[in-house]
Amino acid sequence: MGPIKGFKRRKKASDKKVVDQNVLPSSSTIVPSLGPQPQPLDWWDEFSKRISGPLSQSKGSKSFESVFRISRKTFNYICSLVKEDLMARQSSYTDVNGKPLSLNDQVAVALRRLSSGESLSIIGDTFGMNQSTVSQITWRFVEAMEERGLHHLSWPSNVAEMEEIKSKFEKIRGLPNCCGAIDITHVVMTLPTMDPSNHVWFDREKNYSMILQAVVDPEMRFRDVIAGWPGSLSDAIVLRSSGLFRLSEEGKRLNGKKLNISEGTELREYIIGDAGFPLLPWLLTPYQGKGLSDLQIEFNKRHAATRMVAQMALARLKEMWRIIHGVMWMPDRNRLPRIVLVCCLLHNILIDLEDEALDDMSLSHHHDIGYSRQNCESSDQSASVMRDKLSLYLTGKLPP
C-alpha cells in the first residue's frame, strides 16, 4: 500500500482534528450573544509574535511559508502524525517566559531546526526558548517521525505500483523495466582530529563524513535508504553492506515481471547507478573507458539522463533540510543516521502531499560539490551481456 493512498483514506476523517489543533481555544464558556464576539486566534498569528532577531526584522520574512518552507497543509499533516507521541505525556517544555509549548509550537521548533540548519542558540533566540529545550524537542520529534512517518518511505508493495514506476522511467529516455536510480551522498561533519577512532570517517576528499545511500523513483521519492556508514568506505562497499544488496541477491527484490525484448531475450527488473557501483544483473551501470562505440555512447546518454532523478532528489533533500547540507559540528554519530532518515521521510511527505513549496525550488543535481566520481571495476559477466543487448534494443539493432 503506497503512502499517498493511505493518506487520502484518512484525510476526511482527520480534517476536523487537524484544523481544531491549530486554533487557540477560547478561555470563556458559551454565553448568550451580546453582539459581535472575538474570533479565536490562529496558532500562527500568536506564534509569529514571539519571533525575534533577523527573522522579525526582514520585510515579509515572517510569513509561515518563509519561516518553515512548507505549506500549512503539510504542517498540519505532520502535526497529526506526531501528536500521539509528543502529547502522550504532559510536556514540561516552556518558552523563556514559562508558557507551555503546544503541539504546534514543538513541531514548529523541530521543523525550523531541520529545515534551516541553524544552531540551537539561534533557534532558541529566534523563538524565545532555551537551547536545551530546542535540542530536546527536536529529538522527540525525530523519534516520533521514525515511528509514525515510516509508511511514507517504502519499496513498491504491489505489481501495479511497480509497473507505474517502470512506465515513468521509460518515458524519461526509453529505458524499459527500470525500477529505480541509486546514488550516494556525504553528510559532512567536523570531528576532533586528535581522536584516532575518527579516522574511519575521513573520506577521500579529506572531509569527515557519513554516507547516505538512496534508491529513488521517477518522482524523486526515496524508496530505499541506508545511512550511517563512514565516509571512508567506497560506494561499492556501502552497497554490498546494505539490505538492498542482500534482498536483491537473494531474489527477494527486483524479482518481478521480466520483459521480452527479442526472441529468447528477457530483461529482468533492475535499477541504475553510476560507475561507482558494480555492474550486476539487477544494477546496470554505464560503460567505462575510452574509445566507446556509438552504441555504448548512446546507452550512456540515456542512462545518465534517467539517473539524474537520483542526483536531483539528493540535491533537493540537502537544500530543503539544511541541517544535513553544511558541515555539522561534532554530531552524535548514533543519532545522525536517524536524523537523516527523518529528513528523507519529510522529503517524501512533501511529494506525497504535492506541497506547493516544491514548485518554488530550483532543480539541481549537485549534491556533493567537490567530490569526484568513483569508479568500480567489478562487473558480472551476465550483467555485461544484458547491458549489451539492452544497448542494441534501444537503438533498434537487436534482432527480433
N, C-alpha and C positions, 0 to 999 in steps of 0.2 A: 504494500500500500504506500503510495507516494505521499510526501508531506503536504502537497497542495490540496489533494483530495481530502485528507484528514482535516485540514484547517477549515475547508469550506463546509464540511459537515457540522462542525462545531460552531461555526460563526454566528448563526442566527440565535442559537441558544445562549450565547455568551455576550451578545451585543449590549444588553442592558447592564450586566455586571461591569463590563469594560467602561461604559460611559459613566456609571454611578461612581466608580472609584476615582474618577478624575474631577469630581465636583466636591468642593469642600462642604460638609454637612452644615445645615443651619443649626445654630445653638438654641433657637427658640422652638417652642411647641406650636402646634396648629392653633390659631386664634381666629375669631371672626374677622372678615375683611374690613379694614379701616382705610381703604384707599390703596394706591399702588404699593406693592410690597417689594423690598430689595431683592434682586436676583442673586442666587448663590454664585460665589466667585469660582471661576475656572481655576483648576490647580495651577496652571502655568502663570496666570495673572499674579497669583500670590508668590509662587516660587521665583519668578523673574525679578521680583523686587529685592530679593536677597543678593542677587549677583553684583559683585563689585569688581574693581580693577579694570584692566583693559577691555574686558567684555562689556562692561556697562558704559564705557566712555565712547566707543566707536559708534558712529551713526549707523543705525539699523542692525547692529550686531546682536541685539537681544531677542531676535525672533527665535521661536522654538527650533526651526529647521537649521538656522545658522549655528546654534549652540550645540545641537546633538546630531546634525547631519542626516537625520531620518525624519520621516513624516510622523504626525501624531497618531495615525492609524497603526503604524508599525510599533510605535512606542507603547500604545495601549495593549497591543497583542503581546508584546514582550512582558509587560506587567502582568497580564493574565497567566502567562506561562510560569512565572516565578512567584506568584502571590502566595501560594500554599506554603512554600518553603521559607520565604522571607517573613511571612506573618505567622508562622507556626508557633512561635513563642513571642512573648511580649518583648518588643525591641527596646533596648536601652540606649539606642543611638539618638543623640540630640545635636542641634546646632550649638554655636558658641553662646547663644542666649538661653540654652536649656530647653528649647522647644523640641518635642519629639519629632523624629523624621518619619513621614508616612511611607507607604509602599512606593508611591511615585517619586518621592524625594530620593529614596535609596536607589531605585533604578536609574534615575537621572544622574546621580553621582557616579555610579558604576559605568554607565554608557559614556559619560564625558571623559572619564579616565581612560577607557579603552579606545575611544574614537579620536581623542586629541593627543594622547601620549604625553600630556603634561605631567609634571611632577606632583607628588602628593601635596606638597606645600602650596603649589599654585592652585590646585583644585580646591584645597581647603580654604585658602584665602578668597577664592572666587565665590564659593558657595557658603562661606561663613561657618566652617566647621574645622575640627582638629584633623591633623594629618592621620593620626591613628584611626579616626573614625572613617576617613576616606578609604584607608587600606582595608579595614575590616569589612566595610560594606562591599567593596569591590570583590573581595574574595568570597563572601557569602553569595554574591550574585553569580560568580563563576561556578561555584558548586551547584547552585540551583539550576543554572542553564545546562550544565552537564547532564543533570537528571531529567529535566523537563523539555529540553530542546533537541535532544539527540535524534528524534524522528525526522528532523529536517536534514540530516546527513545520512544517507543510506544508499547502498547499491540497489539498482533497479530490481524490484521484487517480483515482476511477472514479465511474460513474453511481450505483451502489448507495450509496456513501458520501454523495454529494451529496443523493440522494433522502431519506436518513435525516435529514440536516440540515434539509432543507426541511420534512419532516414534523414535526420537533420545534419548528421556528419557528412553524409554523401552529398548533400546539397552544397556544402562548402566548396569542395574541389573534386568531388567524384569518388572518394574512397568508399568502397562498399563494405558492409558488415563491420564497420569500425564502431567500437563501443565506448571509447574514451581516449583522452590525451593525458599523459603523465608528465609531471615536471617536478623539480626540486627548487626550493629557495632557502636562503640562510637568514636566520634571525640573529643579528649581530649583538654581542654582549661586551661589556667591559668587566674583566676579571683580574684579580691580583696576579701579577706576573711571577711573584716570588713563590707561589704555591705550585709545587710540581704536579699536583693532580689536575691542574687546569690545562696542562699541555695537550691533552686529548681534544680539547675544544678549539685548539689553534688550527685554523684551516689553511688551505693552500694560498689564499690571498692575504695571509698574515693578519687575520681577524680571529677573535674568539667568536664562535657562532654555534647555533643549534639548527638542525636541519628539519624542514617540513617537506614531506613528500605528499603530493596530491594527484588524484585522478579526477578529471573534470569532464563534464558533459558539454554538449554544444551551446548551452545557455550560460556557460561559465559557472555552473553549480558544482560544488565539490561532492564527489560520490564516494571517495575513499581517501582518508588522510592518515598519516602517521607522523608524529612529531616527537622530538626528544633525543635523537641520535646526534653525537658530537659532529661538529663541522669538519673535523679532520678526515672523516670517512668519505669514500668516493660514492658517487650516485649509485653505482652498481652494487656496492656492499650494502647500502641502505635498502635498496630494492630487495636483495636476497634475504635481508633480515626482517622483511615485512610480512604481515599476514596475507597481503595481496599475492605475494610470490608463492607462498605455501598453498593457498587455496587454488591458484591458477595451475600450479604444477600438479596438484592432486586431482585436477579436473573438476573441482567444485565451483569454479568461477570461469567466465568466458567459455562456457561449455554448451551454449545454446545452438540455435539453428545455423547450419552451415549453408553457404551459398554456392551453387553451381556456376562457375564462370566459364567452363568449357566442358566438353565431353571427358569425363573421368577426372576432372579437376574441381575439388571443393575448397572453398575458402572459409576457414573457421572464424569464429569471433576473435577479435584482437583489440588491443589498444596500441597507441603510437607514442613514441618518445624520442628524444634527441639522441645524439651519438654518445652521450654519457652512459646510456643504458645498454645492456647486452641485447643482441638480436636473438629473440626467442620465438617459438611458434605462436605465442599469444601476445608478443610485444614486437612490433615492427619498427625498426629504426632506419634512418636514411643511409644511402650508400656513402662510403667514405673514400678518401684518397683522390689522387689526381688522374686526369685522363678518363673521366667518366664518359660513358656513351650518351648519346642524345636521349635514349630511353631512360637511363638512370638519372640524368639531369631533370627530365620531366617528372619522374617519380618524386625526386627530392623537392621539387617546387610544390607539388600537390601536398606532399607530406608536411612541409613547413607551413603552408597556408592553413592546413587543418589543425596542426599542432598549436597554432597561435592562440587558440582559445584558452589553453592551459597557462600560457605566459601572461595573457591579459587578466585571467582570473587571479593569479598570484599578485600581479601588479595592483589590481583593484583592492584585493584584500589588504595589502600593506598601506595603500593610500587611504582607505576608509577607516581602518583600525590601526591608527598610527602608533599605538603602544608597541607594536612589533615592527615598525617601519624604520626607526632610527637605531641608535646604539643604546641598548638597555644597560643601566648602571647596576652591576652586580646583582642580577636577578636570582631568585630562588630557583635553582635548576630542576627541582622536583615539581614546582608549581607552574613553571613556564610552559611546559607542553600542554597543560590543561587550559592555560590562558589562550594559547594558540588555537586549541580545539574550539573554544567558545567563540573566538573571533571568526573561525570558519563557519560555525553554526549561525552566527549573526549575518555573515555574508550570504548564506543560503536563504535565511529568512527574508532578507530584502528582495531577493529574486523571487521567492515563492509568493510574497505579498505584492509583487510588482510595484515596489516603492518608487515613487516619482523622483526620489533623491538620486537614483541611478541615472536618470536622464541628464542630470547636470554634471555627471562625472566624465571627464575625458578618458578615452581608452588608450592605454599604453601597454607595451609588452616588456617594459624594462623593470623587472622586479629585483634583480641582483646586479645593480650597477657596479662595475669594477671587477666583476667575476668573469673569468674566461671560461669558454666551453670545455667540458671534459670529453675525453674520447675513450670508449671502451672497445677493446679488440675482440671480446668474447662473442662468438657467433655460432648459433645452432645451424647445422647443415640443412635440415628440413625447412627451417625458417628462411634460410637463404634462397632455397629453391622456390618456396612460396612467394617470396618477395619478387623474384624474377618473373614468375608467372603473373603476378598482380601488375607488375610494370607493363608487361605485354598486353594484358587485358585493358588497362587504362588507355592505351594508345591504339586499341583495335587490332593488335598484331598477334593476339593469342589465337591459335587455330580453334575453330568451333568444335 
